Amino acid sequence: MHLVEATDEQKAQRDALTYSEWGKRLTLEGYLSREQRLRAHPWAHSDMRTWLLCDADGGVLASCETFRTPSFLRATTGALAPGDSFAIASVFTEERLRGRGYATRLMELLAAELERQPRAHAALLFSDVGPRLYARTGYQELPAWDWHLSPTPGEPGEHVHLLPPGDDISRALDRLRRPDSPFFFWPTPAQIDWHLERGRIYVEHLDCALPATLGATAGASTILWGLVGRDAELTVLMLDARSQDEAHELLGAARREAHRSGLSRVVLWEEPTHAPFLPNVEGATRVARDGSLPMVRPLRPDLPLAPLLPVPRGLWV
């Protein structure tokens, strides 16, 4: 068995096979169109690769995708050294080939390939099948809790400044504090827009509207959100809450945006920096995440992994 990078023709062939797994709410034609559109997005066009595990005759046994995303090592002086990490998505084995260890072998060979990249830090994935499969090849699971908030009517609030949809994502990301940890991942503006592109696709199939805003600020705090998937929810992509009051203001603005857009709820991934504020937000409910379990594998032996490494929803693929 060996690892190869897929051609455009092979990518299209895999799309037809993966429709049954990830094509919810879409026709086959719509799913194929979605995949082509997302691959054409600037972030995917630049940083996405599709990998195939093949047998000796070139038959495809399993496949996955990788997305290069920035990550940083923090020196004892506080200086940040940039590198490359790789988010892994769409690990797939046809039903007739399952149970033979092909997905595990794919992950082993992929890790070896990624370790050879000159600035490699870590691999990141979001498992929908629990931790066992990926733990076999060195992945460590991280805590996965969500907070759900119901929509509420009303105005944003006098201390809240809403960010229009055409606002500069770079400027919004620059407002956010970088995690105070020895190693962390950080999305690019193009990666955040890739999430929003998913929303632009799915809104055509949902009984709702695209949010009229990109997020909001309150004092020194910032939130970024969007309709980003196949469920009619307002998903918080990034949240930097500097105080309890500002967390309350920003999540209240998210609830009102969800109401205006006809969305069913607000979903926020818990992170260490804002976790202390969330129990005090009225109406917020903490639930164990259903799927998308974050797991990390170092690609270099000296990589320091904090047990509460922050993984915001903006990193998901």
HELIX and SHEET records of a PDB file:
HELIX    1   1 ASP A    8  TRP A   22  1                                  15    
HELIX    2   2 LEU A   28  ALA A   40  1                                  13    
HELIX    3   3 PRO A   42  ASP A   47  1                                   6    
HELIX    4   4 GLU A   95  LEU A   97  5                                   3    
HELIX    5   5 TYR A  102  GLU A  115  1                                  14    
HELIX    6   6 ARG A  132  ALA A  135  1                                   4    
HELIX    7   7 ILE A  169  ARG A  175  1                                   7    
HELIX    8   8 PRO A  189  TYR A  202  1                                  14    
HELIX    9   9 VAL A  203  HIS A  205  5                                   3    
HELIX   10  10 GLN A  244  ARG A  260  1                                  17    
HELIX   11  11 ALA A  275  ASN A  280  5                                   6    
HELIX   12  12 ARG A  313  LEU A  315  5                                   3    
SHEET    1   A 7 HIS A   2  GLU A   5  0                                        
SHEET    2   A 7 MET A  48  CYS A  54 -1                                        
SHEET    3   A 7 VAL A  60  ARG A  74 -1                                        
SHEET    4   A 7 LEU A  80  PHE A  92 -1                                        
SHEET    5   A 7 ALA A 120  SER A 127  1                                        
SHEET    6   A 7 LEU A 293  PRO A 298 -1                                        
SHEET    7   A 7 GLN A 140  GLU A 141 -1                                        
SHEET    1   B 4 HIS A   2  GLU A   5  0                                        
SHEET    2   B 4 MET A  48  CYS A  54 -1                                        
SHEET    3   B 4 VAL A  60  ARG A  74 -1                                        
SHEET    4   B 4 PHE A 183  PHE A 185 -1                                        
SHEET    1   C 7 HIS A 161  LEU A 163  0                                        
SHEET    2   C 7 GLY A 215  ALA A 218 -1                                        
SHEET    3   C 7 SER A 221  GLY A 226 -1                                        
SHEET    4   C 7 LEU A 234  ASP A 240 -1                                        
SHEET    5   C 7 VAL A 266  TRP A 269  1                                        
SHEET    6   C 7 TRP A 145  LEU A 149 -1                                        
SHEET    7   C 7 THR A 285  ALA A 288 -1                                        
END                                                                             
